[in-house]
Amino acid sequence: MIAEYKRVPALDKCFAILDLLAKEGRPLGISEIANALAINKSTVFNLVYTLTDLGILENGNKKFRFGTRLFVLGKASGEGSGLINTVHPYLEQISQATNLTAFLGMRSGMDAVIVDKAEAAVDLKISSDVGMRLSLLAGSGGKALLSQLSDQEIDDILSRNELRKFTPYTCTDKKRYRELIMKVREEGIAYDLEEYLEGIIAVAAPLNAPGKDLQAAIWAVGMRKQVSEKELSRFSDLLKESANQINVRFSMV
């Protein structure tokens, strides 16, 4: 027996917008969406901004694209997104090789959002939930994500935001912080040596994720006492090599 229900037209329109974005493969403006779907502009305006508030879409200069919440939902569905499916085996390898927790994160505005993780099979480990949002201006993951932006975008972000002092080791000098981001861009690796949380260190590598205006990175996090200087160097090489292999996979898509 088919249950009786009243179909909600707004949901049809929302999914039509999502289907259009998937088909086009690029960010779209309100007028483009309205014209392509023959939907009133004011209706599209309200729908896309509601979806943006929910994290389903993201707004970049009034052009809308998929948001990080879709990747989190894709992970929860069991099959996950193509990006997560590609990266997850590498997170597992990193975690097993380092006994640290490995994360995949994406930029969402001024946040770094965890969209996948692999935890080491040890009692003492760092754990964060998928979907957790971290400040973009904190930790190695944030530096790795920022390194993928243009110089102008980085300067705009630093001019509009203060650098919060999380620990005694946090860099709060904007000029120096910009230099650190440029170094990540050059070397392909970012560090957090107790800058975000005392006693916690992390190593991150940026990814050349498919999709315009999409910034992603992988990072491994553990306790300072778990990692010697020699191991830190080895872990850095492992993250960079993993990122290189992932990028090759992305280039074949």
C-alpha positions in Angstrom: 0.0 0.0 0.0 1.4 3.4 -1.0 1.2 6.0 1.8 -0.7 9.1 1.0 1.3 12.3 1.3 1.4 15.8 0.0 4.5 16.4 -2.2 6.6 19.4 -1.2 7.4 21.4 -4.4 10.2 23.3 -2.7 12.1 20.0 -2.2 11.7 19.3 -5.9 13.3 22.6 -6.7 16.1 22.1 -4.2 17.1 18.8 -5.8 16.8 20.3 -9.2 19.3 22.9 -8.2 21.7 20.2 -6.8 21.3 18.2 -10.0 22.1 21.2 -12.1 25.2 22.0 -10.1 26.3 18.4 -10.4 25.7 18.4 -14.2 27.5 21.7 -14.8 30.5 20.9 -12.5 31.1 24.5 -11.7 29.7 27.2 -9.3 26.6 28.9 -10.6 24.9 32.3 -9.9 21.3 32.8 -9.0 20.4 34.1 -12.5 22.1 31.1 -14.2 20.2 28.7 -12.0 16.9 30.5 -12.5 17.3 30.6 -16.3 18.4 27.0 -16.6 15.6 25.6 -14.5 12.9 28.1 -15.4 12.3 29.0 -11.8 11.6 32.5 -10.5 14.8 34.3 -9.4 13.4 35.2 -6.0 12.5 31.6 -5.4 16.0 30.5 -6.4 17.5 33.2 -4.1 15.6 31.9 -1.1 16.4 28.3 -1.8 20.1 28.7 -2.4 20.6 30.8 0.6 18.7 28.4 2.8 20.8 25.6 1.4 23.9 27.7 2.2 22.8 28.2 5.8 22.4 24.4 6.1 25.9 23.9 4.7 24.6 22.0 1.6 25.9 24.8 -0.6 28.6 27.4 -0.2 28.6 30.9 -1.5 31.8 32.2 -3.2 31.3 35.7 -4.6 27.6 35.0 -5.3 28.4 31.8 -7.1 27.1 28.7 -5.4 28.7 25.2 -5.2 28.4 22.1 -3.1 29.2 22.6 0.6 31.1 20.4 3.0 27.9 19.0 4.6 27.2 17.0 1.5 30.6 15.3 1.9 29.8 14.5 5.5 26.4 13.1 4.4 28.1 11.1 1.6 30.4 9.6 4.2 27.5 8.6 6.4 25.6 7.0 3.5 28.1 4.2 3.4 29.3 4.8 -0.1 30.6 8.3 0.4 31.7 10.7 -2.2 34.3 10.1 -4.8 36.8 12.3 -3.0 36.3 10.4 0.3 36.5 7.0 -1.5 39.8 8.0 -3.1 41.4 9.4 0.0 40.2 7.0 2.7 42.7 4.1 2.0 45.6 6.6 2.3 44.2 7.8 5.7 44.2 4.2 6.8 47.8 3.7 5.6 49.0 6.9 7.3 47.3 5.9 10.6 48.7 2.4 10.6 52.3 3.7 9.7 52.3 6.4 12.4 49.9 5.3 15.1 48.3 8.8 14.8 44.8 9.7 13.8 44.6 10.8 10.1 42.0 13.2 8.8 40.7 14.5 5.5 39.4 18.1 5.7 38.0 20.7 3.4 37.7 24.4 3.6 34.2 25.9 4.3 34.5 29.7 4.6 36.7 30.4 7.7 36.5 26.8 8.9 38.3 23.6 8.1 35.7 20.8 8.2 36.6 17.2 8.9 34.9 15.0 6.3 36.7 11.7 7.0 39.2 10.1 9.4 41.1 6.9 10.2 42.0 6.2 13.8 45.0 4.2 15.0 44.4 0.9 16.9 46.1 2.2 20.0 44.7 3.3 23.4 46.3 6.7 23.4 45.1 8.8 20.4 43.5 12.0 19.3 39.9 11.7 18.1 37.6 14.2 16.5 34.2 13.6 14.9 33.5 13.8 11.2 31.7 17.1 10.6 33.7 18.9 13.3 34.6 22.5 12.3 38.0 23.9 13.2 39.3 27.5 12.7 40.9 28.0 9.3 43.5 30.1 11.1 44.6 27.3 13.4 46.7 24.2 13.1 48.5 22.5 10.2 45.3 21.7 8.3 44.3 25.3 8.2 47.8 26.3 6.8 47.5 23.6 4.2 44.1 24.7 3.1 45.1 28.4 3.0 48.2 27.6 0.9 45.9 26.7 -2.0 44.3 30.1 -2.1 45.6 33.0 -4.2 47.9 35.6 -2.7 45.0 38.1 -2.8 42.6 35.8 -1.0 45.2 35.1 1.7 45.8 38.8 2.2 42.1 39.5 2.4 41.6 36.8 5.0 44.5 38.0 7.1 43.4 41.7 6.9 39.9 40.9 8.0 40.7 38.4 10.8 42.8 38.5 13.9 45.1 35.6 14.8 44.0 34.1 18.0 46.6 33.0 20.5 45.6 29.4 21.4 48.8 28.4 23.2 52.1 30.1 24.0 53.4 28.6 20.7 50.8 30.2 18.5 52.0 32.6 15.8 50.0 35.8 16.0 52.2 37.9 13.8 50.3 38.2 10.5 53.5 38.8 8.4 55.1 35.7 9.9 51.9 33.7 9.5 51.7 34.6 5.8 55.3 33.5 5.4 54.4 30.1 6.9 51.6 29.7 4.5 53.9 30.5 1.5 56.3 28.0 2.8 53.6 25.3 2.8 52.8 26.2 -0.8 56.5 25.8 -1.7 57.3 22.6 0.3 53.9 20.9 0.3 53.8 20.3 4.0 52.5 22.2 7.1 53.2 21.8 10.7 51.5 22.4 14.0 53.9 22.1 16.9 51.6 22.7 19.9 50.3 25.9 18.2 46.6 24.9 18.5 46.6 22.7 21.6 49.4 22.3 24.0 50.9 18.8 23.9 49.4 18.1 20.5 51.3 18.2 17.1 50.1 17.7 13.6 51.5 17.4 10.0 49.4 18.3 7.0 49.6 18.2 3.2 47.4 20.1 0.7 45.6 18.1 -2.0 44.8 19.1 -5.6 41.2 18.1 -5.1 39.0 18.0 -8.3 36.5 20.8 -8.6 36.9 24.5 -8.9 37.4 26.5 -5.7 37.6 23.3 -3.7 40.4 23.2 -1.1 41.2 19.9 0.7 44.0 18.6 2.8 45.1 15.5 4.8 46.7 15.7 8.2 47.9 13.4 11.0 47.5 14.4 14.7 49.1 13.0 17.8 50.6 13.8 21.2 53.9 15.5 21.3 55.4 12.8 23.4 54.5 10.2 20.8 56.6 11.7 18.1 60.4 12.3 18.1 62.1 14.7 15.7 63.3 11.8 13.5 59.7 10.4 13.4 58.3 13.9 12.6 60.5 14.0 9.5 59.5 10.5 8.4 55.8 11.3 9.0 56.2 14.5 6.9 57.6 12.5 4.0 54.8 10.0 4.3 52.1 12.7 4.2 53.7 14.3 1.1 54.1 11.0 -0.7 50.5 10.1 0.1 49.3 13.5 -1.1 51.3 13.0 -4.4 49.7 9.6 -5.0 46.2 11.0 -4.2 46.8 13.9 -6.6 47.7 11.4 -9.4 44.5 9.6 -8.7 42.6 12.9 -8.9 44.2 13.8 -12.2 43.0 10.5 -13.8 39.3 11.3 -12.9 
